[in-house]
Amino acid sequence: MISREAFLGHVANRQAIVYSEDESVIFAEKVFFAYRVAEWIFNKISVGEIDIDEIDRYWGMLSRYINDEIDLKIEDDVLYFNEVDENEYEEGC
C-alpha cells in the first residue's frame, strides 16, 4: 500500500491541496478519489496484475486527473478514464 506521505507529496507537487489563509481549512476536491486510485494501483502491483515498470503511466494518469484533463472511475475493479470533454470512458487497465 502507498504511504500517505508519498501520495500527499505527489499531489502537493500538483497543487491539488490548497489551504485557507489561516490553514484551518483544506481544499482537496480530487485528492480522496485520487488516493483510492493510488491504492488500487499498488494493490494491482502487489498481486502481479500491473508491472511495477508501468507505475509512471499510472502516476501520469493521476496527474492528468488532478489537473482536470481526464476523468477516472473504478468499476468492477477496472480503472477507466476519459478525456474531460468526451462522454465515453475507455478501459485504462
N, C-alpha and C positions, 0 to 999 in steps of 0.2 A: 504494500500500500504506500502511496505517496505521502511524504511528510507534509504536514500543513505549512511548515516553514518554507519548504522548497516550492510548493504550489503558490503560496502567497507572494513569495519573492518573484515568481514568474509573472503573476498577474499585476503585481505592483509596478513592474517594469513596463507593463502595457497600459498603465494609468486606468486600470479597471476599478480601483478602490480610491474613493475620494472622501476626505474627511471634512466635516464642517469647520468653520473658522476656529471654534473653541475645542475642536476634536472630540466633542461629545456625541456626534452622530457620524455614522459611516454610511456612505452611499456605495453600494456594490451590486447593482442591478443584475448582472450576469454571473457573478462570482459563484453563487451557490450551485447553479446548474453546471457551470464550468468545472467546479470541484467534483461533482458527480461524474462528469465525463472523464476527468483525470483518473478517478478511482476505477472507472470502467476500463480505461486503457491499461492501467497497471494490473488489474485483475486478469485481463486477457493475456498480458505478457506472462504473468505468473503461471497460467495454465497452458502456455505454449500456443495460444491461438493467434497471437501477434508476436512477431520477431522484434527483439529489443532494438535492432537496427532501424526499424520503422518509426521509432519514437519521435524523431524530428518531424515527420509528416504529421503526426497527431498533435504535437505541440503547435505546429503551424495552423492546423485546423482550429485549435483552441484560440490561438491569437486572432485568427480571422473572425471567429465567433465574438470574441470580446470587442473587437474593433467594428462590429456591426456589418461585416462583409458577407457573412453566411449565417444561416440558422442551423442549429443542430437539434436532433432529438434521438432518444434511445427508445426503441420499440421492439419488444420480443428479444431483448438482449442483442440488438443490432444497432449500430450507430449510423444515423442517416444525416445528410446535410443537403442544403440547397442555397443557391445564391439568394440574397435578400429580396430581389425583385422577381423571383420565379415562384411558381406555385407548387411545382413537383419536387419532392425530395428524392435524392439519389442515395443509394446504399454506399456508405463510406467504408464500411468494413464488416 
